[in-house]
Amino acid sequence: MTETFAYKAILRSDDRSTITSLIAYQPGEQALRAVLWSVPRQQWIYAPHIAAPILYDDQEQDRGRPVDRRTAEQISQDVLQTELPSESELTEMSEEGERNGWNYGPPRS
C-alpha cells in the first residue's frame, strides 16, 4: 500500500530532544490536509492551520522531524500514550474536517 500521508514528530520549543506531538499530513499541490495530536485536548484533530507553520514556516523547521509510519506508530504508543489512526481513518478525519471548515480543529463540546 502506498502511503498517502507523511508524518512529522513535533519537538518541544524549549527542548528539541522531547517529542510532544505528531502531525499526519498529505503533501502535494492540493490544500493542506493535516491531522495532529492535540496536547490540550488529548485527541487527534483535523487542524491544518495549526500544522502549517510547523510544516512550512522556515523559522519553525527545527520544531519538526520527519518520521515514517512505523516510527509514528511507535511514538504514538510510547510517548503520546495513544494509537495512531489508520490512514483510512486519517482520510475520514480530513474529509470531515474539510466539510465542516475545522481549520483549527473541531469545536469543543
C-alpha positions in Angstrom: 0.0 0.0 0.0 1.3 3.4 -0.9 1.5 5.9 2.0 -0.8 8.8 1.3 0.3 10.5 4.5 3.6 11.8 5.6 4.4 12.1 9.3 6.3 14.6 11.4 7.2 14.4 15.1 6.8 17.7 16.8 9.5 18.7 19.2 9.2 20.9 22.3 10.0 24.5 21.6 12.3 24.8 24.6 13.8 21.3 24.5 14.3 19.9 21.0 15.1 16.4 22.3 11.5 16.0 23.6 8.6 14.9 21.3 5.3 16.5 22.2 3.0 15.7 19.3 2.7 14.2 15.8 1.3 15.5 12.5 0.0 13.3 9.8 -0.4 15.2 6.6 -0.9 14.8 2.8 1.9 16.6 0.9 1.2 17.8 -2.5 -0.3 20.6 -4.6 -3.7 20.4 -3.0 -4.8 22.4 0.1 -3.1 21.1 3.2 -4.8 18.2 4.9 -3.3 17.6 8.4 -4.4 15.7 11.4 -2.4 16.2 14.6 -2.3 15.1 18.2 -3.7 17.9 20.3 -1.9 18.0 23.6 -4.6 20.2 25.3 -7.5 18.0 24.1 -5.6 14.7 24.3 -7.1 13.6 20.9 -6.4 13.5 17.2 -7.9 16.5 15.4 -8.0 17.8 11.9 -6.3 21.2 12.1 -4.3 22.2 9.0 -3.9 25.9 10.1 -2.2 24.7 13.3 0.1 22.3 11.4 1.1 24.6 8.5 3.6 26.8 10.4 5.4 23.7 11.7 5.4 22.1 8.3 6.3 25.1 6.1 7.5 28.1 8.1 11.3 28.4 7.8 11.5 29.7 11.3 9.7 26.7 12.7 11.5 24.0 10.7 13.6 22.9 13.7 10.4 22.0 15.6 9.6 19.0 13.5 11.4 15.8 12.4 10.1 13.7 9.5 9.4 10.1 10.5 8.0 7.1 8.7 4.6 5.5 9.5 6.2 2.8 11.7 8.1 5.3 13.8 5.0 7.5 14.1 3.1 4.5 15.4 5.8 3.8 18.0 5.9 7.5 19.1 2.1 7.4 19.4 2.2 4.4 21.7 5.3 5.2 23.7 5.3 9.0 24.0 1.7 10.1 23.4 0.1 7.0 25.0 -2.5 6.7 22.2 -2.9 4.8 18.9 -2.1 6.5 15.6 -5.2 6.4 13.4 -5.0 4.2 10.3 -4.5 6.0 7.0 -8.2 5.4 6.1 -9.2 7.0 9.5 -6.9 9.9 8.8 -8.5 10.4 5.4 -12.0 10.2 7.0 -11.0 12.8 9.6 -9.6 15.1 6.9 -12.7 14.8 4.8 -15.0 15.6 7.8 -12.7 18.5 8.8 -12.8 20.0 5.3 -16.6 19.6 5.0 -17.0 21.4 8.4 -14.3 24.0 7.9 -12.4 22.9 11.0 -9.1 24.5 10.1 -8.1 24.9 13.8 -9.8 21.6 15.0 -13.4 20.7 15.7 -15.4 22.8 18.1 -15.0 21.9 21.7 -18.1 20.2 23.2 
